[in-house]
Amino acid sequence: MLADSSSRGNKTKGGMEVNSMVFNILLTGVGGEGVLFTSVIVARAANLEGYEVRGTQLHGLAQRGGQIPTHLRIGKEVYSPTIPRGEADLILGLEPVEAARECYFASKKRTCFVVDTYPIVPVYTRLLKEKYPGMDEIRRFISGFAKNAVYVNASNICAERFGDPIYGNTMAVGVAVSRGMLPLRKKSLIEALKETAGKRELENDIKALRMGFEYKE
Amino acid sequence: MKNPDVLEGAGKKVVLLGNEAIARGALEAGVGFSACYPGTPSSEVGMTLASVAKKAGFYFEWSTNEKVAFEACAGAAFSGVRALTAMKHFGLNVASDSVFPVAYVGVRAGLVINVADDPFGHSSGQSEEDARRFARIGNIPMLEPSNTQECKDFTRTAFEISEKYEIPVFLRTTTMVSHSVGTVRLGHVKKPKTKGNFVKDFERYYCIRPVLQKMHERILEKVEKIEREYNRLNRIEGNRKSRTGILASGVSYQYARELGLKNVKIGKLGLTFPISRKFVSEFIRDLKVLIVLEELEPIVEDFVRAVAKDVNPKLKIYGKDILPRVSEYSTELIRESIAPILRIKKPDFRKQDIQLKKMKLPTRKAVLCPGCPHRSTFYAVKKVLGENVVWAGDIGCYILGIFEPFKMQDFVISMGSSIGITHGIKKVSRQKAVVFIGDSTFFHAGMAGLANMKYNDPNVLVVVMDNNITAMTGHQPHPGTAFGPAGEPKQPIKIEDVVRSFGIKNIKIANAFSQKELQAAVRELDKKPGISVLISRGMCRLLLKKILKRKGQRFPVFEINPAERRRLDVLDKFACPAILKRKGKYHINPDMCWGCSVCSQIAPPGAIKPKGAWK
């Protein structure tokens, strides 16, 4: 399903060849939002479809409110575990400011964004007298780096539906798939969820994924 | 999250974390014994082995510290059982005292030490040390995988080398290998041998001269043989006729491949101690230009420079003159550094740089969890003793007390060092000093310092922040925990019993979630001369959350009285991430409140109550 787009696969004059058949996904959010869980789902789904997978999972601060950008790269042959600058194909941000923070890896001609608009204001914003930007400001900023961007209040929708915002991550993945921003089959993602989610959460996770598939702005 | 992949059948392709792949490699090598002390980025090796030990039929334990863990593994390997330990770089500093002599005497079954470096310090403070130096100090072979597949395969090879040459073997990773994920093709899991016997052998274990010199000779011979036999772990790729070469190992090799360079000969080192002189000689013989890619210290580079003097003195070698010795490498950094030499084009990001600077994003640093007992302890101690105190820090979640608003970790050096360093400060200074040390850290390396402190008796308050678990690395048990690695019940050692046995009289145990108890204890101990110990006890809230979740229960949620929202500035000194301030009014985010109730204790009476109190 990975197409060799015209913007990639070009050889530069100096004899460099951009790694052409790799799809780069950057998942980000705040510790406790389920970024690592999401990355496992996507990685397993890609594995089920026979792709080679590489990426990073930096665990150190995963549960302590820190930011956790997680890289996933799928294709036929992948080398670096990290996405080179400007080469993200999808940035899936479970928190809006964290999505904006990863624009370093984005480029206007290549990158799609799916952003959960549920803000988690760092406690330091108040202590350091900083400002948490408004959604309009974040959208404007991201648009400078995005080929396309979808904003969905997935955590809120899931909090209303399941009494817990935690399923927002799975819903956001569903949105990315239905918009053609993540080239994986729905079936593989459901299969990956079954392999990964705990008994207690699986039912809601599958519902949240389907809500993502059917989501309309 | 279920994670069954590590036990999947042979031939299957699965996505594993580097650390999981190391655990799988150990299973395929028939590991019979494993003991570890957790330390990011190595923790998941032990966690994975712990989770499958019973099913796969081998022994696993979380030991008190890395030295003890290594020694236990050495004992198993002396007795003919294959053993693996995994630790972070600083863990090897602790273990090294035993590692070097064990290499001298040798082992009877494979003994593998995974040491995980953390350049950049993703999850470590203290230093960016390069564990490759240890291999050279101890003449201990070292393998360096560059991706998850190699994590698994090299672990197997490390066991093979170790057993064949009766020598412990290092498997050295870095964060970007340990914590990378990737597709791994699995091999066969070997049924473990878990029982053996120690065979007495005077000549073998008696490391005193003149046997010592024989041992030294023997280890040098082993290393020489391994250099020859395992040259197959090194390989040449790319354009073999090119006069331009790149020599790389670890994740740097993957970055080099990512660049997709044409007309370059690439040498990949899998065995980085001993480095094969033959391999390097052949690789550089016909080159005009060589670039050495290695993070941190110029170890391969120095070796290559020495070889080049004999083999190819005109060779132009680039290494740490164009790339930094600090932090980690990346594809971009390497491209930037080698572009002028290889005359390659680099993408132009000037426009993006300007754009990126336009947006000022709020700082997000790691923070103590909502409901964390450490936050409550920090608050109470500062409330009673004020600001003018030397706050000794240590390694654990409480290191996050370094940030605002607490700033109560004036120095953080190494596991257990809070006690030793404060002892020195107190012997030369009249300043008031408080030590903060966690329960796991106390058992790891705090006890020896405390014994010394008691014997030499300075006037100090030691606060043991006992949250019943090794929390920062993902909830591993320690000798004070009532359960073992598989959740089985254990008889815990009480910290107060240890402290009392040293003859320390001023001991108080307080509920970490009760400001009243904590503050009263600090006030009382502050008046006592000599050494006092406060044990602030409260389970890690994140662990309690997991336990409640298993039972289908939730924390109670607290709420602020709508009439009181404006006069709660005291909450800024507490800095709970569940408490927000919007337009001058304080709110508690119900999705984030973990019901510790401490905010309700520090706020004016009646301002904060369990949810529903004002309906």
Interface residues (C-beta under 8 A of the other chain):
Chain A: T12 K13 G14 G15 M16 E17 V18 N19 V30 G31 L36 F37 S39 V40 A43 R44 A46 N47 Y51 E52 V53 R54 G55 T56 Q57 L58 H59 G60 L61 Q63 R64 G65 G66 Q67 L72 V78 Y79 S80 P81 T82 P84 R85 G86 V97 E98 A100 R101 C103 Y104 S107 V121 P122 V123 Y124 T125 R126 L127 L128 E130 K131 Y132 P133 E137 F141 G144 F145 A159 D164 P165 E195 T196 A197 G198 R200
Chain B: M1 K2 N3 P4 K13 V14 V15 L17 T40 P41 S43 E44 H122 S123 N147 T148 T175 M176 H179 S180 V181 G182 T183 V251 Q254 Y255 R257 E258 L259 G260 L261 K262 N263 S330 T331 E332 A339 L342 R343 I344 K345 P347 F349 Q352 Q355 L356 K358 M359 K360 L361 P362 T363 R364 K365 A366 V367 L368 C369 C397 L400 F403 E404 P405 G474 L542 K549 G552 D572 A575 C576 P577 I579 L580 K581 D591
